[in-house]
Amino acid sequence: MLPNIDYSEMPRALQHLMNRDQPEKAGTFSRRQFFKLTGTVGLALGAFPHLAMSQTADTALKPTQQPSAFLHIAPNGEVTVAVNRLEFGQGVQTALPMILAEELDADWNLVRSKHGSNDPAYVDPLFGIHLTGGSTAVKNSFTQYRELGARARAMLMSAAAARWNVDVSTLRTQAGFVVEPGGRELSYGQLTEAAMRVPVPEKITLKNPKDFRIIGRPTTRLDAYAKSSGKQQFGIDVHLPNQLTAVVARPPVFGSRLASLDDSAARSVKGVKAVFRIPLDHDGEGVAVIADGYWPAKQGRDALKVEWNTATVEKVDSEKQLAQYRALVTQPGPKKFDAEMTSLESAPKKIEAEYIFPYLAHAAMEPLNCTVKLSDGRAEVWTGSQCPGLDGAAAARALGLKPEQVDVHVQMAGGGFGRRFSSGSDFVVEACEIAKAARSAGLDVPVRTLWSREDDMHGGYYRPMHLHHARIGFDERGKVLAWDHVLVGQSITAGSVFEQFQVKDGIDGTATEGMRDPYDVPMRLTVHHPQLNVPVLWWRSVGSTHTAFVMETLIDEIARSTEQDPVAYRMQLFGDKNTRHKAALQLAVDKSGYGKQKLAEGRAWGVAVHESFSSVVAYVVEASVQDGRPVLHTVTAGVHCNLAVNPRTLEAQVQGAAIMGMSMCLPGSAITLKDGVVEQNNFGDFTVARITDVPTFAIHVVPSAEPPTGIGEPGLPPLAPAFANAITSLTGKPLRQLPFSLT
C-alpha cells in the first residue's frame, strides 16, 4: 500500500490534474506589492519563495509569468535563467534558457542556468503542479519562457527610454544591449535595477520565428563542460557542514517488517553514530545506520543481525505470475475498445500471438539520494526531484510541518527515467523519517540518505510486467477485419494520487497508450490489472514501451503474410489523416537507402514508427544475428516533433532513447522475482547496452515551425520493434518477447 495521503493537503491544481483543459488560476502579486518586493533587488531570481500564492491580485499575470522569479541579470550582463524542471540528462537547462534568451535578445555567451525549487512560480504552467515528466518541459513551457523573455526585454527598453527621454518605439535590442538610433547603447546590466521599477507588461509581442537567432540552432549544452570535466555536482554530491550519511537495511520482500534485530556489532563500527528502525513505504520496515560517511554506514549495515517477518506479505514469483496472467487472458474484463468481432473466425488469414514483457528497473547512473536539514519549524531538502512540490508536501507531512515550511533545493540528477517521481515520494519521505529520528536521538545535523546500486536495483518501482494476447483476422490484401486483444499488467496509477485522473472504467490509461492508433483497425481491447506485491512506476515512455512493440511487430507480420512491403503497407494504413507519421517514416526511408541500397550479406532491414507524447519517431534499422546474438548495426531516424529548439540536444535525446530501447532487447535485461525476492543485484546481472553494442546513428528532423512537442521519450518505443522486425526477416521467427529469445 502507498502511504496514506490527505488529499485536502495537496495543491488544488494537483487535485484537478488532467481533469480539466485549462489550469486553475493561481494567485498573483499586486503591482504595488511587486514593486515593494523587487524594486531594490533588480531582476532578482526567486526573490519571494512561497509568497506567490498568498498575494492579492489586481493583475492578470500569474507567478509563472513574472520575470523576477526566472531571471537575474548581473551588472556585468550575465543572465541567469531559472529552470522549472529537473535536469537529468534531457538538456532542459539549455533548451528553456535558449527560449527565454531568444525573446530577451540576450548575448548567449553570457547566459547561465539554475534549477528552480518548490516555489509556486515553478509549476508547470498547464498542469499547475511541479512536474518533470511526459516529455512536457519544452512543450508546455515554450510560450511561457518566450513571454518571460519578452516581458523582461520590454521592461529593459522602457528603462532605457526613460533614461534617454526618448520614445521607446525608437529603440531596439541586440545581444544584451538596448540601442538608440543615434548609436548610443546601454547594457542590460546597466539597466536591470531601473527595469524592475517598470510595471510588468501583460501584453507583449513575440518574435516572428523567421527572426530567431538562438532557437533552432545546434547549441552546446550549458552543462556540457561541467559534466565532461567531472566538475558537475549532483544530488549525491551534497555536502553540508557536519553532515552525516545514512544507509538502510531493507527487507528482502516488499512490505516485510522486522522480526528481530541485533545492532550491537553495527554500533561498534568506527564512525557509526546511530542505528534505529524506520518505517518504509508499502507498510514495510527498515533499519537505518547513520555514520560520518558512506563506508562506515555501509559497514555498520553489513554488521547488523536482522531477521525479517515475511509471512504476512505476498511473495511474487515470476514463473507463477506468468501463469496467473495467462489465466486472466481467458477471463472477461473491462474494455478500452469494443469493436465487433464476428468477422474474426471467418477471416481468410489469421494471426494468434502472445507477447511477454518483464519488469524493468530504471537503473539510473546516480542511485537515489536525499539530504535533509531540520531546524525549528523549518526543513530543507536537497534532491534530484521530478516533482519538488509533491515531494515538499510529502516531506512536510512526514515532519509534521506545513508545505510552506519546507524548501526543496532541486539538484542536478544523474538520470531518473521516471524513478524520481513517485506519487508517494518514497525516497524523500524515507530520508525525512531518518532525519527526524536522528534529531530525536540528539544528532541535530543534516543527514544524507544514500542508496547503493544494489538498493536501487532491489528497491522496487519497476516498469510493470505485461502480457499481451492478440487474435487478428485479415484478408489477402492485409485489410484487418477483426483484432481481439487482451492486455494484462499492473496499474501504475492505482492507489496513487493520480488514480482519479488516469483510471477510467477500471482501465489505467498509461497501460493502453499507443494501442491501435494510428492504425484505424477494428479492435476489441480487454484490460486486466492484477494487484501484486511489487511496486511499479512509469518508465521512460511509459505504456509505449510495450504497446509500440506489439503494434509494430504485428503490423509487420500482416505485411509479410500478405507479401507486402512493410513501409508501403504502413503508408496505406496511415490514410490521409496521419501526415506526421507519413513524413517521419518517409524521411527515415529516404535517408537510410531502404529499398535502394543493397545490404551486406546476413543483414536485414527493420522498420517501425510510433507516436508518443505528441511526437512521431520512425526508425529504419540494419541488423544481423552473430553467434546467436542479435546485433544492431545502423539506425536511421525520421523525427517529427515540430520546431526543434536545440537540434543538438534533440539528436542526443533520440540516440539515448534508442539505446535504452535497444537495452530492452538484449539478453539479461529483465527483473525477475523468486519467492518474493528480486534476483538481480547490479549491472552484472541486469543488462544495459554497452558502448560495444551501440550502432551508427543518423537522426533527421522533419522541418516545422509549429510549437515544439516532446522529445525526451518518443525515441524509445519504435526502436525495439524495428530491431525485432529486422531479426524476424533473417530468421523467419517472429519475436514476441523482450528481451529477445532467438532459441
JOJOMO-V678296 format. One record per run of one state. SS is the DSSP state (A for helix, B for strand, O for the rest). FROM is the first residue (numbers start at 0). LEN is the number of residues. Records with the same first field share a line. If there is no record, write none. Layout:
# JOJOMO-V678296
SS->FROM-LEN, FROM-LEN
This chain:
# JOJOMO-V678296
O->0-6, 9-2, 15-15, 38-13, 54-8, 65-1, 69-1, 73-5, 83-8, 104-3, 115-1, 117-2, 122-14, 164-3, 170-1, 174-2, 179-5, 195-13, 211-12, 229-5, 237-6, 249-7, 262-1, 267-4, 279-5, 291-2, 302-2, 309-8, 329-4, 338-10, 357-1, 360-8, 375-2, 383-4, 399-3, 410-15, 440-6, 450-2, 458-3, 463-2, 474-5, 489-9, 504-2, 512-10, 528-7, 536-7, 561-4, 574-4, 592-10, 612-2, 626-2, 640-6, 663-7, 671-1, 674-2, 678-12, 693-2, 701-12, 731-5, 738-5
A->6-3, 11-4, 30-8, 51-3, 62-3, 66-3, 91-13, 107-3, 119-3, 136-28, 167-3, 187-8, 208-3, 223-6, 234-3, 263-4, 293-9, 317-12, 387-12, 402-3, 425-15, 452-6, 498-4, 508-4, 543-18, 565-9, 578-14, 646-17, 690-3, 713-18
B->70-3, 78-5, 110-5, 116-1, 171-3, 176-3, 184-3, 243-6, 256-6, 271-8, 284-7, 304-5, 333-5, 348-9, 358-2, 368-7, 377-6, 405-5, 446-4, 461-2, 465-9, 479-10, 502-2, 506-2, 522-6, 535-1, 602-10, 614-12, 628-12, 670-1, 672-2, 676-2, 695-6, 736-2
